[in-house]
Amino acid sequence: MLAQASTDSENRYSNVGAIMVWRVDDVGRPLQLLAFVSGTLIRDRVMVTAGHFTAPVKALGAMPPSVRAFASFSPTDVRDPRTWIPVVRMATHPSMPPCPPPPQCDPTDDILVTPLEPGIADVGLVFLEHAPKGIQPARFADHGALERAEGTLTTIVGYGTTVPRKRDAPPDTTIWDGKRRIRTSMLRRVVDETWALWSIPSYVCSGDSGGGIFLNDQPDKNGSDDKLVANVSDGGRDCRRQNNNNRLDTLSIQRWINDTISNER
């Protein structure tokens, strides 16, 4: 079943991009797309994404020479190399366990990290070689915003696939169209300091992980006015069964993000 999400043809959420991992040859030319997720620009050259994407790099210590990562903010075709920005470093929230590649702490796999596991913040940071031109970083929602927003509509933005993958099957990168999609989902319940539940079916699929979730303070205006309140973590392998996402509106998470960025400089 096709995911009920519309393409962001008006480029309303220009600060949401895709992060792609490619196998490259000896001179760095891309040969094979290995993985992709979504993320949101929160500083000139920093994106926030899912920790289960960045954690394998932490486990390895660095990306292997045969693998490189790139980000793109194209709303319609992030696979176009002309839109790519090289990724220079990643950081993972310290609560994430060691996750050797392929990602073994994906909540949809229930191996090292289970859905809604207390104390686990599924958050990572991606540092870009340079800032994307003409894109304004997203602004975080106020601390505790989700606790006052149960029953509120939010906008979920990401670059996921539109067809669920079969159980135990790896993502099929050949069918990915590289388009940014948006869908509206209601916040059901805040679970704890790191997790909250959104309405189901979720219609977030493989590749939407790390995508931005925005509060619709003024839904009739451009998406740049919305506040970033969470990131996609687990929509389930069927893209319908779950919609468990990681909060970005807490003091502890925003403090870790700010401290990590400051230490990078």
KOLSE-774434 format. One line per field, with one value per residue (C-alpha): x, z negated, y negated; residue number from 1. Coordinates in Angstrom, 1 decimal. Each point is the difference from the previous one (the first is absolute). Last residue first. Example, Ala and Ser with C-alpha at 12.3 -4.5 7.8 and 13.67 -1.06 7.14 Angstrom:
x: [13.7:-1.4]
z: [-7.1:-0.7]
y: [1.1:3.4]
nr: [2:1]
! end
This chain:
x: [34.4:-1.2:-0.3:-2.7:-2.0:0.0:-0.9:-2.9:-1.4:0.5:-1.8:-2.9:-0.4:0.1:-2.3:-2.7:-1.7:1.8:-2.1:0.5:-2.7:-2.3:-2.4:-0.8:-2.0:-0.3:3.4:0.1:3.5:-1.1:-0.2:2.9:2.3:-1.3:1.3:-1.6:-1.1:1.3:-2.0:-2.0:0.6:2.1:-3.0:-1.5:-3.3:-3.4:1.1:0.8:1.2:0.2:2.6:2.7:1.3:3.3:1.3:2.5:-1.4:-2.1:2.3:-2.0:-3.6:-2.3:-3.6:-1.0:-3.1:-0.1:-0.1:3.2:1.7:2.7:3.5:3.0:-1.1:-3.0:-3.0:-1.6:-3.3:-2.0:1.7:-2.0:1.5:0.2:2.2:2.9:2.2:3.5:0.9:2.9:-1.8:1.0:-0.6:3.6:0.8:-1.9:0.2:1.1:-2.5:-0.7:-3.7:-1.0:0.6:-2.8:-0.6:0.2:3.7:1.0:1.3:-1.4:-2.4:-2.5:-2.5:-1.7:-3.7:-0.7:-1.8:2.8:1.7:0.9:2.4:1.3:1.3:2.0:3.0:-1.0:0.0:3.3:0.7:0.7:3.1:-0.7:1.0:1.5:3.1:0.7:2.7:3.4:1.8:-3.1:-0.2:-2.6:-1.5:-1.7:-3.1:-1.8:0.0:-0.1:-1.0:-3.1:-0.3:-2.9:0.5:2.8:3.7:2.6:-2.1:-3.5:0.4:-2.4:1.8:3.2:2.8:1.8:0.8:2.0:2.3:1.0:-2.2:1.6:-2.9:-1.7:-0.1:3.1:-1.9:1.9:2.3:0.9:2.8:1.0:-3.2:0.5:-2.7:-1.9:-2.2:2.0:0.1:-3.7:-1.3:-1.7:-2.7:-3.2:0.3:3.8:1.5:2.9:2.4:3.0:1.7:3.1:1.0:3.1:2.2:-1.9:-2.1:1.6:0.2:-1.9:-2.5:-0.5:-0.6:-2.5:-1.8:-0.7:-3.1:-1.5:0.5:-2.6:0.7:1.0:1.8:3.0:1.4:-1.7:-1.7:-3.2:-0.2:-2.5:0.7:-1.2:1.5:1.9:1.9:2.4:-0.2:2.6:2.9:0.6:3.4:2.4:3.3:0.5:-3.7:-3.0:-2.7:-2.6:-1.8:-2.7:-1.4:-3.2:-1.2:-2.4:0.8:-2.1:-3.2:-2.4:1.7:-3.3:0.1:0.4:-1.3:-3.2:-0.3:-2.4:2.5:-0.8:-1.3]
z: [-17.1:-0.5:-3.7:0.5:2.2:-2.6:-2.8:2.0:0.9:-3.6:-1.4:2.5:-1.1:-3.7:0.2:1.8:3.2:2.3:-0.8:1.7:2.0:-0.2:2.9:0.3:2.1:3.3:1.8:0.2:-1.5:-3.0:-0.1:-2.4:-0.6:1.7:-1.6:-2.5:-0.8:2.9:0.0:3.0:1.7:2.7:1.1:1.8:-1.4:-0.2:-2.8:-2.5:-3.2:1.9:-2.2:2.1:0.2:1.9:1.6:-1.8:1.3:3.1:2.0:-0.6:-0.3:-1.7:0.8:-3.7:-0.3:-2.7:-2.1:-1.7:-3.1:-2.0:-1.2:-1.7:-3.3:-0.4:1.9:1.5:1.5:3.2:2.1:3.2:3.4:3.2:2.9:2.0:2.6:1.3:3.2:0.6:2.2:-1.9:2.1:0.4:-3.7:-1.0:-3.8:-1.4:-0.4:-3.4:0.4:3.4:0.7:-0.1:3.2:0.1:-0.9:-2.5:0.7:-3.0:-1.6:-2.7:-0.6:-3.4:-1.0:-3.7:-2.1:-2.7:0.4:-3.5:-0.8:3.5:-0.6:-3.1:0.9:2.8:3.5:1.9:2.9:3.5:1.9:2.8:3.4:2.7:0.7:-1.8:-2.7:0.6:-0.8:-1.9:-3.6:-0.7:-3.5:-1.6:-2.1:-1.0:-3.7:-2.0:-3.6:0.1:3.0:2.1:2.8:-0.9:0.5:0.3:2.1:0.5:3.7:0.5:-2.8:2.1:-2.4:2.2:2.8:2.6:-1.5:-3.7:-2.6:-3.3:-2.2:0.4:-3.2:1.0:2.7:3.3:1.9:3.7:2.0:3.4:2.0:3.6:1.5:3.0:2.4:3.2:-0.9:0.9:-2.3:-2.1:2.7:-0.7:-3.1:0.3:-3.4:0.5:-2.4:0.8:-1.7:1.1:-0.1:1.4:-2.5:-2.9:-2.1:-3.3:-3.6:1.2:-2.9:0.5:3.7:-0.9:-2.3:2.7:1.4:-3.2:-1.4:2.3:1.5:-0.9:2.6:-0.4:2.6:-0.5:-3.2:-0.4:3.4:-0.2:0.7:2.2:0.6:2.7:0.4:2.3:3.2:2.3:2.2:-1.1:1.2:-2.8:1.8:-1.2:0.7:-2.1:-2.0:-0.8:-3.2:0.6:-2.3:1.2:-0.8:-2.0:-0.1:3.2:-1.7:2.1:3.3:1.9:1.4:-3.4:1.2:-1.6:-2.5:-0.3:0.5:2.9:-0.9]
y: [-24.1:3.5:-0.5:-2.6:2.3:2.7:-2.4:-1.4:3.4:1.4:-3.1:0.4:3.6:-0.7:-3.1:2.0:-0.9:2.4:3.0:3.3:1.7:3.0:0.2:3.7:2.4:-1.9:-0.2:3.8:0.2:-2.0:-3.8:-0.3:-3.0:-3.2:-3.2:-2.2:-3.7:-2.1:-3.2:-1.1:-3.4:1.5:2.1:-3.0:-1.2:1.6:2.4:-2.9:1.7:3.3:1.8:1.7:3.5:0.2:3.2:2.1:3.2:-0.7:2.2:3.2:-1.1:-2.5:0.6:-0.3:2.1:-1.1:-3.1:-1.2:1.3:-1.8:1.0:-1.5:-1.5:2.3:1.3:-3.2:1.0:-0.1:-2.7:-0.2:0.7:-2.1:1.2:-1.4:1.5:-0.8:1.9:2.3:2.4:3.2:3.1:0.9:-0.5:3.2:-0.1:3.3:2.9:1.4:-0.6:-1.3:-3.6:-2.6:-2.0:-3.8:-0.3:-2.6:-3.5:-1.8:-2.5:0.6:-2.9:-0.3:-0.1:-0.5:2.6:-0.2:-3.3:-1.3:2.8:-0.3:-3.6:1.1:-2.3:-2.4:1.3:0.1:-2.3:1.4:-1.2:-2.5:1.2:-2.3:1.9:3.2:-0.4:1.6:3.2:1.3:1.2:2.7:0.3:3.0:0.6:3.1:-0.9:3.2:-0.4:2.2:2.2:-1.3:2.5:2.5:-0.8:2.8:2.4:-1.3:-0.4:-2.9:-1.8:-0.1:0.9:2.5:-2.4:2.0:-0.7:0.3:-1.7:-0.8:-1.2:-3.4:-2.0:-2.0:-1.8:0.5:-2.3:0.0:-1.6:-1.4:0.5:-1.1:-2.3:1.4:-2.0:0.6:3.7:0.3:2.8:-2.6:-0.4:-1.9:-2.1:-0.4:-0.5:2.4:1.7:2.2:2.9:1.9:3.7:1.7:-1.8:1.5:-2.5:-0.7:1.5:3.1:-0.1:-3.7:0.5:2.6:-2.5:-2.6:1.6:1.4:-3.5:-1.4:-3.4:-3.6:-1.9:-2.4:-2.3:-3.4:1.3:2.1:1.6:2.9:3.6:2.9:3.4:1.9:3.2:1.9:-1.9:1.6:-1.3:-3.6:-1.4:-0.5:0.6:3.5:0.9:-0.9:1.8:-2.6:-1.1:-2.6:-2.7:-1.6:-3.5:-2.0:-3.7:-0.7:0.9:-1.9:1.0:-0.6:3.6:1.5:3.4:1.2:2.9:2.8:2.8:2.3:3.4]
nr: [265:264:263:262:261:260:259:258:257:256:255:254:253:252:251:250:249:248:247:246:245:244:243:242:241:240:239:238:237:236:235:234:233:232:231:230:229:228:227:226:225:224:223:222:221:220:219:218:217:216:215:214:213:212:211:210:209:208:207:206:205:204:203:202:201:200:199:198:197:196:195:194:193:192:191:190:189:188:187:186:185:184:183:182:181:180:179:178:177:176:175:174:173:172:171:170:169:168:167:166:165:164:163:162:161:160:159:158:157:156:155:154:153:152:151:150:149:148:147:146:145:144:143:142:141:140:139:138:137:136:135:134:133:132:131:130:129:128:127:126:125:124:123:122:121:120:119:118:117:116:115:114:113:112:111:110:109:108:107:106:105:104:103:102:101:100:99:98:97:96:95:94:93:92:91:90:89:88:87:86:85:84:83:82:81:80:79:78:77:76:75:74:73:72:71:70:69:68:67:66:65:64:63:62:61:60:59:58:57:56:55:54:53:52:51:50:49:48:47:46:45:44:43:42:41:40:39:38:37:36:35:34:33:32:31:30:29:28:27:26:25:24:23:22:21:20:19:18:17:16:15:14:13:12:11:10:9:8:7:6:5:4:3:2:1]
! end
